[in-house]
Amino acid sequence: MSDRRFVWLEKPVLTKCAEIVLTALLFGILALFLPIRAYADESADAYENETAMRIEPLQDRLAALKEEEIDGILGSYEDMQTHWSRKEVGMLSLLGIVNGHNGRFYPNDPVQVDQYLKMTVRSMGFAPGENTKYWAQNYIDIAIDQKLIEEGEFADYRRPITREEAARIIVKATLMKEEFPYKDPYNNPDNLVRSKIRDYTKIKDENKQYVLQSYEIGLIRGTGDLFRPADTLTRAEAATIMVRYLHDASRVPFTPAEDEVYTCVNPDGTVVTAWPPPKKEVIDAANAFRYIGEKSKGYVLMLFASLDHRIMFTFYESKAAYDKNSVLNMQMGVDLVVVNDVDLLEYPYHITVYDAEAVQRLHRDVICEMFRFWFEDEADKAMAQFDRYLGYAIGNDQEHRIDEIKYNGRLMFFYKAGGEDGFSLSIHSLN
């Protein structure tokens, strides 16, 4: 990339800006008060837990099944010869997780709570057998013991289970055997997935996080943009969910469109993704600025600092100046905060000018381009104010200056200490 004036870097660039340091400290403090998501055990032996080991024989058996075996057992169900779920039902029948009745499977019938619990418990590798008084009691007891459900949670185990209840149970079971892929509460797909579910508000509060996670790892999805939380599952749908629980490759995890996230490819080949915070416009801005470095006459680095959830652009006289001292030779920094916290997103954009003369000479066109995104038809007015502060800094103005101005519905907050050759600017997000 020697013919371009910006590169990707894996490690964050330290700056001398006190505002950035304070922001990083604030992130650390806020992390102590975050609501806890339903994550799997993150210890070193997360993948060697009891549940994972218990279901391993089922997974091995599932992987070894042959088409003729599946076709053979499906022959005992007269209603499964052409059904869309025939393969999944056949697999689970061979594993002893489901069975039919009187030569039929009844794939389109609603699945009852007790039936779904039995399917889940057996998929977890338990085989307690049926209770003589109430056939499902042993499965219910195990479900309670494994904390899939709480005692008394269901007044009637013979009623049909709803889709949101099914999502909660299977996600709990899944997180007992595997690590959840999105562990950062500040950077995860929740906001984006939530925006895709048009009936999200109809999901009960206690089930919302489980439904989101079900989408994200591909266990239960909706139809189109509806999840239909209060609808019931069919026996065929429940069988498909169990196959997805046992066989990761059968899942369809949520995949964002390219412009819905901000992705960095680091020099070592690792991919770092910034998911949209509650205000998605920050991701739109980041993608709009992806090649902004081409507007500079100097050298620009662009990176995602995943530890403190900032997309960063840092500006230098040249690559040699950066190599010599990346901190002392920085001429300007632009930060986009993508942390999953609506309060911190009131002012998500921060510009810190360290060397106003160099910014005017080398990097002013970059700011012009960014202002076109933020301020649209009032970009020239906003740029005039930026130039005014460049002039203060270059002219060694001795006054302390603070200005708050609004263009295109966005507040700009300027601050310059007297005698300094730089200044800072924060820009408001749109409501």
N, C-alpha and C positions, 0 to 999 in steps of 0.2 A: 504494500500500500504506500510505497515511497512517493507515488505521484499524487497522493492526496494529503491534505493537511490535518487529518484527524485519524485516530486509531481507536480500537477497542482495548481496554485494559481490564484485567480481572480484579486488581486490588484497588481500594478507594485511594484517592489522592488527599493527603492531609492538607488542610488549609489553616491560615492564621486568623480566620474570621471567628470572632467570639460568638457570633450568633449561631454558627453551625455547631460549635462545641456545646453550647447551651441546649440546642435542639436535640443533639444526640443524648445528652444527659436526661432530657425530658422523656425521650423514648424509653430509656431504661427504667425511669421511675414509673411511667404509665404501665409498663409491662407487668408490674406487680399487681395491678388492679384489673387486669383483663379477665373477662368471663372465660371460663375453661370450656374448650370445645371437647367433643367426644373423641378423643384420640386413643390410639392403641398404645400399649406399653412401648416406651422409647428406649428401654435399656438395651445393653449390648446383646442380650439373648432374646430379643423381641421375636425373632423368627423361630426360636427353639422352645416356644411356650407349650404348655400342656395341650391346648386345643389344636395347635398346628400339628403336633406329633400324633394326636389321636385321630385326626382326619386323614393323615397321610396314606394309610392303606386304602381308604375310599378313593382318594385322588389317583393312586396307582392303578386301582381296578378300573376307574373311569377311563384313564388314558389307554388302558389295554383293551377296552371293549371293541369288538369288531361289528361291522355292519350286519353280518348274518346273525349275530347274537341278538342285536337290537330288533331286527326284523322278526326273529323267532319269537321273542316274548311279546311283541306287539300283535302277533297272531292270536293271542289269547284275549285281546280287546277288539270286539267287533266294531267299536265306534272310533278306532284310532288309525284306520288304514290310510286315510288321506288328510288327517288333521294336521294343521301347521305345527303343532307341538309334538308330533309323533316321536321324533328322535329324542327329545328331552325326557318325555314320559318313559320311553323305552330304556334309556340310560338309568333313570332313577328306579325303575322297576327291577332292573338287574342288580342294582345296589341294595335293594330291599328297603328303600326309603319311601316309596309309594306302592300302592296296589289298587286294584279295581274291585268290582263287586258284580257277581252274576254275569261274568263275561264281558263287562263293560267298564270303561274308566270314567265316563261322564266328564269329559274335559271342560265343558262349558258351564258346569254347575259352579255356584259360588263355593269357595273353600271356607270351611268353618275355622274359628279360632283354634279349637283343639286340633284339627287336622293340620293346620299351618304350624302349630307348635311341634307336633309330632315330626313333620317334615324337617323342620329346622333342627330339632334335637338329634334326630337320626343323622342328618347331614353333618352334625358336629361330632359324629362317631359314637354316640351313645346308643345302646340297644337294650332298653330295660324290660321290654315285653309289656303286654297290656294288663291292666289291673282288672280283677274279676268283678269288682263293684262298678267301676266306671272306667272304661277301656283307656281313657286318656290321662288318668290321674298321675301315673308314673312320669309321663312326659311333662305334664304341668309342673310337677314337683322339681324335676331337673331344670326346667326353664326358670323357675323361681330361684333355685340354688345357683344357677349360672348368671343370674341377674339380667336375663333377657326380659323378664316381666317382674312386676312386684306382686306380692300376695294381695289379692283383692282387687287387682287392676281391672279384671274382667268379671262382671257379675254373671255373665252367661258365656261359657266357652263353646256353646253349640251354635251361637249366632255367626253369621258371615263376618269375616275380618275385613276391615277397611284397608285401602291402599296405604294410607299414612301410618296405620298401626303396623302393617306388614313391613313398611320401610324401616320403622324404628327397631323392630325385632331383628331383622336381618342385618342391619348396620351394626347393632350391638354384637351380634354373633361374629360378624366379619372382623370387627376391631379387636376381638379376642384372639384372632389367629394371625393377623397381619398388621403391618404398620400402615397408618394412613399417610397417603403421599403428600398431603399439604399440612405441614406441621406449624407453619408460621401464622399466628393469629393476626398479624399485621399485613400479610401478603398471601392471599388465597383466592380461589375462584368464587367465594360465596356471593359477593355483590353481583358479579356477572351472571351467575346461574340464577340468582333470585330474580334478576331482570327478565329472564327467559320464561319464567313461570307466571302466566297471567293470573292464575287463581291462587297465587301464593298466600294472599291474605286469608283465604278460606282454610288453610292448614292450621290446626291447633298449635298454639305456641310451643307446647312441650314436644311437638313432632317436627318443627320447622328445620332445626339443625340436622336431624336425621334424614329428612327428605333431601336437603341440599347435598349432604354427603352421599346419599344414594345415587343422585344424579352424577356427582363428581367422579365416583369410582365405577359407575355403570352397572348398578344392581337393579334398580327400578327406575324407569324413566316414564315420562308422560306421553301423551299423544299430541303432536303439534306443540302448541305452547300452553297446554293444560295438563296439570298433574291429576286432577279429579280425586282429591284426597279422601272424600267420603264414599267414593264408589267402592264396590267389593271386587276382590280378585276371583278369577276362575281357578279351577284346579290346574288347568293347563298353564296359566300364568305363574302360579305358585311353583310348579315343577320347573319352569324356565328359570325362575329366581334361584332355586336351589342349585341348578347346574352352574349358574354364574357364581354362586357362592363358592362352589368347589373348584371351578375351572376358570382361572383368571382370564384366559385367552378368549373366553366366550362373552366377556363383558364388552360394552361399548362406552368407555369413559367419556366424560364431557370434553370436547375439543373446541377451543375458541377459534373464531376467525382471526386471520393474521393481524387485522387492524384493531382487534378488541383487547390486545395485550401489547406490552412492550418487551421485546426479547433481545437479549444481548448474547452474542456468541463470543466467548472469551478465547484468548490465544491458545489455551490448552484444549480447546474443543468443547468445554462445558457450556451448557446453555442456561442462562439465568432469565427467568420470566418475572416481570412486574405485572401483577393482576390489577385490574381497575379498582381504585378505592371507591368510597361512596360517591365521590364526584368524578365521573368517568372522564371529564374533559381533560384531566391531567394526563391520562394515557393518550388522548387525541393530540394534545400538545407535544408530548414526547415523540410520537410518531411523525408529527408535522415537522419536528426539528431534527429528525434522524440524520439528514445530510446537511445540516446547517453549517457545519465546519467548512464547507466549500465556499462559503461567503467570506471567510476570514483570509486576511493576507498573512497571518501568522500560523500558529500551530495550535490545534484544538484536540483535546481528548474528550471522548464521550463514553460514559460507563454507568452501570447500575450498581450503586453501593447497597447491596442487599441487607447488610447488617443494620443500617439505619434507614433503609427504605427511601433512598433518594436517587433520582436520575440526575447525573452530574455532567456538566460541560465545563472544562477548565481550559484557560486560554494562555498562550505563551508567545514570546517573540519568535521562537523557532524550536525545532526538535532538540537542537543542541542545548538550548536554554533549559528545556524541560529535563533533559538527561543530566545536566549539571546540578540542578537543585529544583525539584518539582514544587517545593513549598515556597522558597524565597523568590523564585522567578515567576510565580503565577501572577498574571496581569488582571485577570477577571475570572470569577466563578459564577455559574448559573446553576441553581438547584431546583428540581421539581420534586416536591414531596408527594410520595405515593402511598404513605402509610394509611392503613385501614382505620382511620380515626377521623370522624367528621369535624371535630373541633380543630384539629391541626390542619385541616384542609381549607380553613377560612382564608388563609394566605399561603397557598401552596407553592408560589413561585418567588424565588429569591435571587437577586443579582447583587453581587458584591464586586465593586470596582476597586482594585488595589493600585493601579497605575493608570490614571485618567488619560495622560498623553498617549500612552501606548494603545489604549482602547480606542481613542479617537482615530489614531493613525492606522491601526490594524484590524480592529474588530467591530467597528461601528456598524458595518453592513449586516453583521449577524443580529445585532439588536434590532435594526430596522425590520429584518425578516420576522423575528419573533413578535415584534409589536404588531405586525400585520395580522398575525393569528389572534393575538389577545384583544386588539383594539379596533380591528377592521377599518371602517371608514374614518375613525378618529385616530388612526395610527400616527399621522403626521403631527397632530397636537401632542400626543404622548411623547413622540420623539423629540419635539422641541423642548419639552420639559427635561428629558434625559440630557439633551445637549446643554441645557442651561446648567445642570449640575456638573457635567464634564468641564464646563467653563469655570465654575467655582473651584473645582479641584485643581485644574491646570494653573489657574491664576493665584493659587495659594491664598484663597479667601479665608479670612480669620474668623468669620462668624460661624456659630453653630446653627445649622439650618435643618428644619423639619417641615415637610410639606405633605399634605394629603389631598389628592386630586382624583376626580373620577372621570374616566373616559369609557365609552361603550358599556356603561354599567359596572365597570371594574374600578375599585379603588387602587390607587398607587400611593405607597407610603415611602417617601424619601427621607433619608437621614444622612447628614454630613457633619462631622466634627470639625471645628475650626482649625485651619492650618494643615489638615490632612490632604494627601494627594489622591484620595479615593472617597467613595461613599457607598451606601447600601440602598437597595430598593426592594420592597416587597409588593407583590401584585395579588389582588383579590381574585378569588374564583367567582364565577357567576352563580347566582342563586338558582 
